[in-house]
Amino acid sequence: MKGKVNLINEKNIQVNERIRDPEVRVIGPDGDQLGIMTSREALNMAFEMELDLVKISPNAVPPVCKIIDFGKYRYELLKKEKEQKKNQKQVELKEIRMTPNIDTNDLNTKISAGKKFLEKGHKLKVTIRFRGREMAHMKDSEPLLADFAEKLSEVSQIEKPSKIEGRNMSLILAPKK
């Protein structure tokens, strides 16, 4: 297991002697209920079957324990967690930066790059950076962002309208569903 990241936290799982509850509901290895008994009796029963006693539902009254192979149980938990992680969709935020005095051809290049990002399902942050004397004319650059958003309106929708943040003015576009 060296070198791999362990996704489950084994310290939270109570096994065998770590179970300190006076009474537990016991489930057998084949899934049938064996009833409520003391944790010592359940542990002895698990050792007779050469298996482990694992607390599955610690919040139930009394807590539910199952007689199973702990290694197999841990493997199943790991497998479930990996499956859940695999099914999550990660939306990445891509950024396109430009200056207020951008040329038309450069703007068209940025628009086509933004279109590719949006078609792949990523969100897009369009930022105009202001330097020096450009700071005095920040409001004049709002139509540039509006034009950018309008040209991409067929594949995107505005998630956050243009906003000034320090020396930057930015707008966030999300892909259309």
URDA-V507311 format. One line per field, one symbol per residue. ss: DSSP state (2 for helix, 1 for strand, 0 for the rest). psi: psi as a letter, one per 20 degrees, with the letter a starting at -180 (. if undefined). A space follows every 50 residues. Layout:
# URDA-V507311
ss->???
psi->???
This chain:
# URDA-V507311
ss->00000000022200122200001111100000111111222222222200 01111110000001111102222222222222222220000011111110 00022222222222222220001111111002222222222222222222 200001111111111001111111100
psi->iphqpohqoihippqdiiojqgqqppprhjiqpiaprqhgghghgghhjl aqopogniiqorqpqqorohggghgggggghhgghhippopqoqppqrrh lqqghhghghghghggghhijqqpopppppqcihhhkghiighgghgghh hjhhirqpgprpqpndjqprqpqqqq.
